[in-house]
């Protein structure tokens, strides 16, 4: 393979190749039927002289290829859904290995390309029609532990009867003390996931920071809060008698102690953005997560029947 070709190596923020592209790494959904797309990827890789291996991730027992380390790969393919793409992003983060998400099922924010178009997507990369998209994270610390990183969000959720009491401090200043089912802290990318489902704001592309959204607070007034990327959050937590659980990107985390600190982590991982990717806000509309007002929809339907356009 020509080492000056657009697919000749990983690309950093400058877009300049670093190393020859010789190894693809697969991160697959544990149960979905992806045999067809894996065969398609293997055929494409063989035609381009590339090796394909499987990146082993914790808890994954499914085996589809020989094991390979994420750091030894030049591109990771997350085949499944957004959850699989998140796993691939975490796996590739230490080595800044870019991740291409392929949707085997519903198409989400991180898996914008259907697995049925895997060959097309890889051809797009071979033609250089892609850019590396920096994906932020949240550095979550507690006690004297080393902490962990979430890409979408960290959630504090009551684990039985009784509410959780959380004191939310931003840059050393108390914002609010809430009794609630819990709260969610999300990145700008994760703001359209659990945070949006809980009634929190969506951060549009270009907005950088963290969102704090209470979950079913009991009384008081604590609107969702948007904090800047340079801010640091402190969460003092008092579990109810039912206990509390912590989730990082939807996965239960073994967090101990009543005090959590959260910092914005820019450029944590790298996602492949194809040139023909739809805008993120467009994707929310297409998937029905953002829907126009019924009055507007009825009005547009009526005008369409009359052969008129809105605004005329």
ZASEVEX-985004 format. One line per 8 residues: number of its first residue (from 1); their letters; for each residue x negated, y, z negated of N, C-alpha, C. Coordinates in steps of 0.2 Angstrom, whole numbers, plus 5000, padded with zeros to 4 digits. Last residue first. Layout:
NUM> a> X/Y/Z/X/Y/Z/X/Y/Z ~ ...
END
This chain:
312> xxxxxxxx> 5227/5159/4984/5230/5162/4990/5237/5163/4990 ~ 5224/5151/4973/5221/5158/4974/5223/5162/4980 ~ 5224/5135/4981/5224/5139/4975/5221/5146/4976 ~ 5232/5135/4997/5226/5133/4993/5226/5138/4987 ~ 5246/5126/5004/5242/5132/5002/5236/5130/4998 ~ 5255/5117/5007/5250/5118/5012/5246/5125/5011 ~ 5264/5113/4998/5266/5119/5002/5261/5121/5007 ~ 5257/5103/4992/5263/5101/4995/5265/5107/5000
304> xxxxxxxx> 5247/5111/4986/5245/5107/4991/5251/5104/4995 ~ 5255/5117/4976/5252/5122/4981/5250/5117/4987 ~ 5257/5106/4968/5263/5110/4971/5260/5114/4977 ~ 5244/5103/4964/5249/5098/4968/5254/5102/4971 ~ 5241/5114/4957/5237/5112/4963/5241/5107/4967 ~ 5250/5113/4946/5250/5119/4951/5247/5117/4957 ~ 5246/5102/4940/5253/5102/4943/5253/5108/4948 ~ 5234/5105/4936/5234/5100/4940/5241/5100/4944
296> xxxxxxxx> 5237/5116/4927/5233/5117/4933/5234/5112/4938 ~ 5244/5109/4917/5247/5114/4921/5243/5116/4927 ~ 5234/5100/4912/5240/5097/4916/5243/5103/4920 ~ 5217/5105/4914/5223/5106/4911/5229/5103/4915 ~ 5205/5092/4919/5208/5099/4920/5215/5099/4916 ~ 5194/5083/4909/5200/5083/4914/5203/5090/4914 ~ 5180/5074/4906/5182/5081/4906/5188/5081/4912 ~ 5180/5060/4909/5179/5062/4902/5180/5070/4901
288> xxxxxxxx> 5181/5055/4921/5188/5057/4918/5186/5059/4910 ~ 5171/5054/4929/5172/5048/4925/5178/5049/4921 ~ 5170/5066/4936/5172/5060/4940/5174/5054/4935 ~ 5167/5074/4925/5173/5075/4928/5175/5069/4932 ~ 5154/5070/4922/5159/5070/4917/5166/5070/4920 ~ 5148/5073/4935/5148/5066/4932/5154/5065/4927 ~ 5147/5086/4934/5151/5083/4939/5153/5076/4937 ~ 5138/5088/4924/5144/5090/4923/5149/5087/4928
280> xxxxxxxx> 5126/5083/4931/5129/5080/4925/5136/5082/4924 ~ 5127/5082/4949/5126/5086/4943/5129/5082/4937 ~ 5121/5067/4957/5126/5072/4956/5125/5076/4950 ~ 5106/5064/4966/5110/5063/4960/5115/5068/4960 ~ 5098/5065/4977/5105/5065/4978/5109/5063/4972 ~ 5085/5063/4971/5087/5070/4974/5094/5070/4975 ~ 5085/5055/4955/5085/5055/4963/5088/5061/4965 ~ 5076/5055/4942/5081/5059/4944/5081/5058/4952
272> xxxxxxxx> 5071/5044/4929/5070/5045/4936/5077/5049/4938 ~ 5065/5050/4913/5070/5047/4917/5069/5049/4925 ~ 5055/5048/4900/5055/5050/4907/5060/5046/4911 ~ 5054/5054/4883/5054/5049/4888/5055/5052/4895 ~ 5052/5067/4876/5051/5060/4873/5050/5055/4878 ~ 5052/5081/4878/5048/5076/4883/5047/5070/4879 ~ 5054/5086/4861/5055/5087/4869/5050/5082/4872 ~ 5063/5083/4848/5057/5080/4851/5057/5081/4859
264> xxxxxxxx> 5069/5091/4834/5070/5090/4841/5063/5088/4844 ~ 5071/5083/4818/5068/5088/4822/5069/5086/4830 ~ 5078/5080/4803/5079/5079/4810/5076/5085/4814 ~ 5078/5070/4788/5076/5076/4791/5076/5075/4799 ~ 5088/5065/4774/5086/5064/4781/5083/5071/4784 ~ 5090/5057/4759/5087/5063/4762/5085/5062/4769 ~ 5092/5046/4751/5098/5051/4752/5096/5057/4757 ~ 5086/5029/4757/5085/5036/4753/5091/5041/4755
256> xxxxxxxx> 5083/5021/4772/5084/5021/4765/5083/5028/4762 ~ 5089/5014/4787/5086/5020/4784/5088/5019/4776 ~ 5089/5004/4798/5087/5002/4791/5084/5009/4788 ~ 5102/5007/4809/5095/5008/4807/5094/5007/4800 ~ 5112/5001/4822/5111/5001/4815/5104/5002/4814 ~ 5114/5010/4837/5112/5004/4834/5110/5005/4827 ~ 5118/5022/4843/5123/5017/4842/5120/5010/4839 ~ 5106/5030/4841/5109/5028/4848/5113/5022/4848
248> xxxxxxxx> 5106/5024/4826/5102/5028/4830/5103/5025/4837 ~ 5116/5025/4811/5115/5023/4818/5110/5027/4822 ~ 5118/5020/4795/5115/5025/4799/5114/5021/4806 ~ 5131/5019/4782/5127/5016/4787/5124/5022/4792 ~ 5136/5019/4765/5135/5023/4771/5130/5019/4776 ~ 5149/5015/4752/5142/5015/4755/5142/5019/4762 ~ 5160/5015/4745/5160/5010/4750/5153/5010/4754 ~ 5159/5026/4737/5158/5020/4734/5158/5014/4739
240> xxxxxxxx> 5149/5037/4748/5155/5035/4744/5154/5028/4741 ~ 5132/5044/4747/5137/5039/4749/5143/5039/4745 ~ 5126/5059/4750/5129/5056/4744/5134/5051/4747 ~ 5112/5067/4758/5118/5062/4759/5120/5059/4752 ~ 5106/5080/4766/5107/5077/4759/5113/5073/4759 ~ 5098/5084/4780/5104/5081/4778/5103/5077/4771 ~ 5090/5097/4789/5090/5092/4783/5097/5090/4781 ~ 5082/5101/4804/5089/5100/4800/5087/5095/4794
232> xxxxxxxx> 5073/5114/4811/5073/5108/4808/5079/5107/4804 ~ 5071/5122/4827/5074/5122/4821/5073/5115/4818 ~ 5068/5123/4841/5062/5124/4836/5065/5123/4828 ~ 5080/5122/4847/5075/5116/4848/5069/5117/4843 ~ 5094/5127/4837/5088/5128/4842/5083/5122/4842 ~ 5110/5120/4835/5104/5123/4832/5098/5123/4838 ~ 5127/5122/4833/5121/5121/4838/5115/5124/4835 ~ 5140/5114/4825/5134/5118/4824/5129/5117/4830
224> xxxxxxxx> 5157/5113/4822/5151/5110/4825/5146/5115/4826 ~ 5164/5120/4807/5164/5119/4814/5157/5116/4817 ~ 5170/5118/4793/5163/5117/4796/5163/5115/4803 ~ 5180/5121/4780/5179/5124/4787/5171/5123/4789 ~ 5191/5111/4770/5186/5116/4771/5185/5118/4778 ~ 5196/5094/4774/5197/5101/4771/5191/5105/4773 ~ 5186/5082/4777/5192/5083/4773/5192/5090/4770 ~ 5181/5078/4794/5180/5082/4788/5186/5083/4784
216> xxxxxxxx> 5178/5069/4806/5184/5069/4801/5183/5072/4795 ~ 5162/5072/4806/5167/5066/4808/5173/5067/4803 ~ 5153/5086/4812/5156/5082/4807/5161/5077/4810 ~ 5139/5088/4822/5147/5088/4822/5149/5084/4817 ~ 5126/5097/4829/5128/5094/4822/5136/5094/4822 ~ 5115/5097/4842/5122/5098/4840/5123/5094/4833 ~ 5100/5105/4847/5103/5100/4844/5110/5102/4842 ~ 5092/5110/4863/5093/5111/4856/5097/5104/4853
208> xxxxxxxx> 5095/5120/4877/5090/5115/4874/5091/5116/4866 ~ 5102/5121/4893/5103/5122/4886/5099/5117/4882 ~ 5100/5115/4905/5097/5121/4904/5097/5123/4896 ~ 5116/5107/4906/5109/5107/4908/5106/5114/4908 ~ 5126/5111/4891/5125/5111/4899/5118/5110/4900 ~ 5132/5102/4878/5126/5107/4880/5125/5106/4887 ~ 5148/5101/4872/5143/5099/4877/5138/5104/4878 ~ 5153/5101/4855/5152/5104/4861/5147/5100/4865
200> xxxxxxxx> 5164/5088/4847/5158/5093/4847/5157/5096/4854 ~ 5173/5078/4846/5175/5085/4847/5170/5090/4847 ~ 5168/5065/4846/5170/5068/4840/5173/5075/4840 ~ 5165/5064/4859/5170/5060/4857/5173/5062/4850 ~ 5153/5072/4859/5159/5074/4863/5165/5070/4860 ~ 5145/5063/4851/5146/5070/4849/5153/5073/4853 ~ 5144/5051/4859/5147/5051/4853/5149/5058/4850 ~ 5140/5061/4873/5142/5054/4871/5146/5054/4865
192> xxxxxxxx> 5136/5073/4876/5142/5071/4880/5143/5064/4878 ~ 5124/5075/4869/5130/5079/4867/5136/5077/4871 ~ 5113/5069/4874/5118/5065/4870/5124/5069/4868 ~ 5106/5080/4879/5109/5074/4884/5114/5070/4880 ~ 5104/5087/4868/5108/5090/4873/5110/5085/4878 ~ 5106/5076/4854/5102/5080/4858/5107/5083/4864 ~ 5116/5076/4839/5115/5074/4845/5110/5079/4849 ~ 5122/5070/4824/5117/5075/4827/5115/5072/4833
184> xxxxxxxx> 5137/5068/4816/5133/5066/4822/5128/5071/4823 ~ 5144/5061/4800/5142/5067/4805/5138/5064/4810 ~ 5158/5056/4790/5151/5056/4792/5149/5062/4796 ~ 5170/5057/4785/5168/5051/4787/5161/5050/4789 ~ 5167/5069/4772/5170/5067/4778/5168/5060/4780 ~ 5164/5084/4764/5166/5077/4763/5170/5075/4769 ~ 5150/5095/4766/5156/5092/4769/5157/5085/4765 ~ 5143/5110/4765/5143/5104/4762/5150/5101/4763
176> xxxxxxxx> 5133/5120/4776/5139/5118/4774/5138/5111/4770 ~ 5120/5127/4777/5126/5128/4782/5132/5126/4779 ~ 5106/5133/4769/5112/5129/4768/5118/5131/4773 ~ 5091/5134/4776/5097/5138/4774/5103/5133/4774 ~ 5080/5128/4781/5080/5129/4774/5086/5133/4772 ~ 5084/5125/4794/5078/5129/4793/5078/5132/4786 ~ 5099/5120/4788/5096/5122/4794/5090/5127/4793 ~ 5108/5108/4780/5103/5113/4779/5099/5114/4786
168> xxxxxxxx> 5122/5100/4774/5118/5102/4780/5114/5108/4779 ~ 5126/5087/4763/5124/5094/4763/5120/5096/4770 ~ 5139/5076/4763/5133/5078/4766/5132/5086/4766 ~ 5148/5063/4757/5147/5070/4756/5140/5071/4759 ~ 5159/5051/4763/5152/5053/4762/5152/5060/4761 ~ 5174/5043/4756/5170/5048/4761/5163/5049/4759 ~ 5181/5027/4754/5177/5033/4751/5174/5037/4756 ~ 5178/5011/4761/5182/5016/4758/5178/5021/4754
160> xxxxxxxx> 5164/5010/4772/5169/5007/4768/5173/5012/4765 ~ 5153/5017/4776/5153/5010/4778/5158/5006/4774 ~ 5152/5033/4785/5154/5029/4779/5155/5022/4781 ~ 5138/5037/4795/5145/5035/4795/5146/5031/4788 ~ 5128/5047/4804/5129/5045/4797/5136/5043/4796 ~ 5119/5045/4819/5125/5046/4816/5125/5043/4809 ~ 5109/5053/4831/5109/5049/4825/5116/5050/4822 ~ 5108/5051/4849/5111/5054/4843/5109/5050/4837
152> xxxxxxxx> 5100/5049/4861/5107/5052/4861/5108/5055/4855 ~ 5087/5045/4856/5088/5049/4862/5095/5052/4863 ~ 5078/5045/4841/5085/5043/4844/5085/5048/4851 ~ 5065/5038/4832/5067/5042/4837/5074/5040/4840 ~ 5059/5037/4815/5061/5034/4821/5063/5039/4826 ~ 5048/5035/4800/5054/5037/4804/5055/5034/4811 ~ 5039/5030/4791/5037/5034/4797/5042/5037/4801 ~ 5045/5035/4774/5044/5030/4780/5042/5034/4786
144> xxxxxxxx> 5047/5041/4763/5040/5041/4765/5039/5037/4771 ~ 5063/5048/4767/5058/5046/4762/5051/5047/4764 ~ 5064/5049/4784/5068/5048/4778/5062/5046/4773 ~ 5067/5057/4801/5063/5055/4795/5067/5054/4789 ~ 5068/5057/4818/5072/5056/4812/5068/5053/4806 ~ 5067/5066/4832/5063/5063/4827/5067/5063/4820 ~ 5076/5064/4846/5077/5067/4839/5072/5063/4835 ~ 5072/5069/4863/5074/5064/4857/5075/5068/4851
136> xxxxxxxx> 5073/5072/4881/5072/5074/4874/5074/5069/4869 ~ 5066/5068/4896/5072/5066/4891/5070/5068/4884 ~ 5062/5075/4911/5060/5074/4904/5066/5073/4900 ~ 5062/5067/4926/5066/5071/4921/5064/5070/4914 ~ 5053/5067/4941/5053/5064/4934/5057/5069/4930 ~ 5062/5065/4956/5058/5069/4952/5058/5066/4945 ~ 5063/5059/4973/5065/5058/4966/5060/5063/4962 ~ 5060/5054/4987/5066/5059/4985/5068/5057/4978
128> xxxxxxxx> 5050/5047/4992/5048/5052/4988/5054/5057/4986 ~ 5053/5035/4998/5052/5041/5002/5051/5047/4998 ~ 5054/5027/4987/5048/5025/4991/5047/5031/4996 ~ 5065/5032/4981/5059/5033/4978/5053/5032/4982 ~ 5074/5027/4991/5074/5034/4990/5067/5036/4986 ~ 5072/5013/4990/5070/5016/4996/5070/5024/4995 ~ 5079/5012/4977/5071/5010/4978/5068/5013/4984 ~ 5092/5015/4981/5088/5019/4976/5081/5018/4976
120> xxxxxxxx> 5094/5004/4990/5095/5011/4993/5091/5016/4988 ~ 5093/4993/4982/5089/4994/4987/5088/5001/4990 ~ 5104/4996/4973/5098/4996/4971/5092/4997/4976 ~ 5118/4997/4974/5114/5002/4978/5107/5001/4976 ~ 5124/4989/4965/5125/4987/4972/5120/4991/4977 ~ 5122/4996/4953/5117/4991/4955/5118/4988/4962 ~ 5124/5014/4956/5127/5007/4955/5122/5002/4957 ~ 5117/5027/4947/5116/5023/4953/5119/5016/4952
112> xxxxxxxx> 5116/5032/4935/5120/5036/4940/5121/5032/4946 ~ 5114/5030/4920/5114/5025/4925/5119/5028/4931 ~ 5116/5040/4911/5109/5038/4912/5109/5033/4918 ~ 5130/5042/4911/5125/5048/4912/5118/5046/4914 ~ 5137/5028/4920/5137/5033/4915/5132/5039/4916 ~ 5148/5017/4928/5142/5022/4929/5142/5027/4924 ~ 5151/5000/4923/5153/5007/4923/5147/5012/4924 ~ 5141/4989/4931/5148/4990/4928/5150/4997/4929
104> xxxxxxxx> 5127/4991/4931/5130/4985/4933/5137/4985/4929 ~ 5117/5004/4936/5123/5002/4933/5126/4996/4935 ~ 5101/5007/4933/5105/5004/4938/5111/5002/4934 ~ 5089/5020/4930/5095/5016/4927/5099/5014/4933 ~ 5072/5020/4929/5077/5021/4934/5083/5017/4931 ~ 5060/5028/4920/5065/5023/4920/5070/5025/4925 ~ 5042/5030/4919/5048/5032/4921/5053/5027/4921 ~ 5031/5029/4905/5033/5026/4911/5041/5028/4913
96> xxxxxxxx> 5025/5034/4894/5028/5039/4898/5029/5036/4905 ~ 5021/5026/4884/5017/5026/4890/5019/5031/4895 ~ 5032/5027/4875/5025/5028/4872/5020/5028/4878 ~ 5044/5025/4883/5042/5032/4880/5034/5032/4878 ~ 5049/5013/4887/5044/5017/4891/5041/5023/4889 ~ 5057/5009/4877/5052/5005/4879/5046/5009/4883 ~ 5067/5020/4878/5063/5019/4872/5057/5015/4873 ~ 5072/5017/4891/5068/5023/4889/5064/5023/4883
88> xxxxxxxx> 5078/5004/4889/5072/5005/4893/5068/5012/4892 ~ 5088/5008/4880/5083/5003/4878/5077/5004/4882 ~ 5095/5016/4889/5092/5019/4882/5087/5014/4880 ~ 5099/5007/4898/5095/5012/4900/5091/5016/4894 ~ 5108/5000/4890/5102/4996/4893/5097/5002/4895 ~ 5118/5010/4888/5114/5006/4883/5108/5003/4885 ~ 5122/5012/4901/5119/5017/4898/5115/5014/4892 ~ 5120/4996/4908/5124/5002/4907/5119/5007/4904
80> xxxxxxxx> 5110/4987/4919/5116/4986/4914/5120/4992/4914 ~ 5094/4988/4920/5099/4985/4924/5105/4983/4919 ~ 5081/4999/4922/5086/4997/4917/5092/4995/4920 ~ 5065/4997/4927/5072/4997/4929/5077/4995/4924 ~ 5051/5007/4926/5055/5002/4923/5062/5003/4926 ~ 5035/5008/4934/5042/5010/4934/5046/5004/4930 ~ 5023/5003/4931/5023/5010/4934/5030/5012/4934 ~ 5017/4994/4916/5022/4995/4922/5021/5002/4924
72> xxxxxxxx> 5011/4992/4905/5007/4990/4911/5012/4991/4917 ~ 5019/4996/4895/5013/5001/4897/5010/4999/4903 ~ 5028/4986/4894/5030/4992/4897/5024/4996/4899 ~ 5021/4970/4898/5021/4975/4894/5024/4982/4897 ~ 5031/4956/4903/5026/4961/4905/5027/4966/4900 ~ 5036/4939/4906/5035/4945/4902/5030/4949/4904 ~ 5045/4934/4921/5039/4933/4917/5038/4939/4913 ~ 5063/4935/4920/5056/4935/4924/5051/4934/4919
64> xxxxxxxx> 5073/4933/4913/5075/4933/4920/5068/4934/4924 ~ 5081/4928/4898/5074/4928/4901/5076/4928/4909 ~ 5088/4934/4883/5089/4933/4890/5082/4933/4894 ~ 5086/4939/4870/5085/4932/4872/5085/4930/4879 ~ 5082/4953/4861/5084/4951/4868/5082/4944/4869 ~ 5077/4958/4850/5084/4955/4850/5086/4952/4856 ~ 5067/4970/4857/5069/4967/4851/5076/4964/4852 ~ 5061/4966/4874/5064/4971/4869/5067/4967/4863
56> xxxxxxxx> 5050/4964/4887/5053/4961/4881/5055/4966/4876 ~ 5052/4966/4903/5049/4969/4897/5053/4967/4891 ~ 5047/4956/4916/5053/4958/4912/5050/4961/4905 ~ 5041/4960/4933/5041/4957/4926/5046/4959/4922 ~ 5035/4960/4949/5041/4961/4945/5040/4957/4939 ~ 5023/4968/4960/5025/4963/4956/5031/4965/4951 ~ 5024/4973/4978/5024/4974/4971/5026/4968/4966 ~ 5025/4973/4992/5019/4971/4989/5019/4973/4981
48> xxxxxxxx> 5037/4976/4998/5032/4982/4997/5026/4980/4993 ~ 5043/4964/4998/5042/4967/5004/5037/4973/5004 ~ 5044/4962/4984/5040/4957/4988/5038/4960/4995 ~ 5054/4972/4981/5047/4972/4978/5042/4968/4982 ~ 5065/4967/4987/5062/4973/4989/5055/4974/4987 ~ 5067/4955/4981/5066/4955/4988/5063/4961/4990 ~ 5069/4959/4968/5064/4955/4969/5062/4955/4976 ~ 5081/4966/4969/5075/4970/4967/5069/4966/4969
40> xxxxxxxx> 5090/4955/4973/5089/4961/4978/5082/4965/4976 ~ 5089/4948/4961/5087/4945/4967/5085/4950/4973 ~ 5096/4957/4953/5089/4955/4952/5086/4952/4958 ~ 5108/4958/4959/5104/4964/4959/5097/4962/4958 ~ 5113/4944/4955/5112/4947/4962/5108/4953/4963 ~ 5112/4944/4941/5108/4939/4945/5107/4942/4953 ~ 5120/4950/4932/5116/4954/4936/5111/4950/4941 ~ 5133/4950/4922/5130/4946/4928/5126/4950/4932
32> xxxxxxxx> 5128/4954/4905/5132/4955/4911/5129/4951/4917 ~ 5121/4951/4893/5126/4946/4895/5129/4948/4902 ~ 5110/4960/4890/5110/4954/4888/5115/4949/4891 ~ 5103/4970/4904/5109/4969/4899/5109/4962/4897 ~ 5085/4971/4905/5092/4969/4908/5097/4969/4902 ~ 5072/4979/4912/5075/4979/4906/5083/4977/4907 ~ 5057/4975/4921/5065/4975/4921/5067/4975/4913 ~ 5045/4984/4930/5047/4981/4924/5054/4981/4923
24> xxxxxxxx> 5033/4983/4943/5040/4985/4941/5041/4981/4934 ~ 5017/4987/4948/5021/4983/4944/5027/4986/4942 ~ 5010/4996/4956/5010/4989/4958/5014/4985/4954 ~ 5006/5011/4961/5012/5008/4959/5011/5001/4961 ~ 4990/5019/4955/4994/5015/4961/5000/5011/4958 ~ 4992/5034/4945/4990/5027/4947/4994/5024/4952 ~ 4997/5047/4948/4992/5045/4943/4988/5039/4944 ~ 5004/5059/4959/5003/5052/4957/4997/5052/4952
16> xxxxxxxx> 5012/5074/4953/5006/5071/4956/5005/5064/4954 ~ 5022/5081/4947/5024/5077/4953/5018/5074/4956 ~ 5020/5087/4935/5018/5090/4941/5020/5087/4947 ~ 5025/5078/4926/5029/5084/4927/5027/5088/4933 ~ 5020/5063/4934/5021/5067/4929/5025/5073/4930 ~ 5022/5047/4942/5022/5055/4943/5024/5058/4936 ~ 5014/5033/4946/5018/5036/4942/5017/5044/4943 ~ 5011/5029/4964/5010/5029/4957/5015/5033/4953
8> xxxxxxxx> 5016/5029/4977/5009/5026/4975/5007/5026/4968 ~ 5027/5033/4983/5028/5028/4978/5021/5025/4976 ~ 5022/5042/4992/5026/5045/4987/5027/5040/4981 ~ 5005/5037/4996/5012/5037/4998/5016/5040/4991 ~ 4992/5036/4994/4994/5043/4994/5001/5043/4996 ~ 4989/5022/4994/4989/5026/4987/4991/5033/4988 ~ 4997/5011/5004/4994/5017/5004/4994/5021/4997 ~ 4996/4994/5000/5000/5000/5000/4996/5006/5000
END
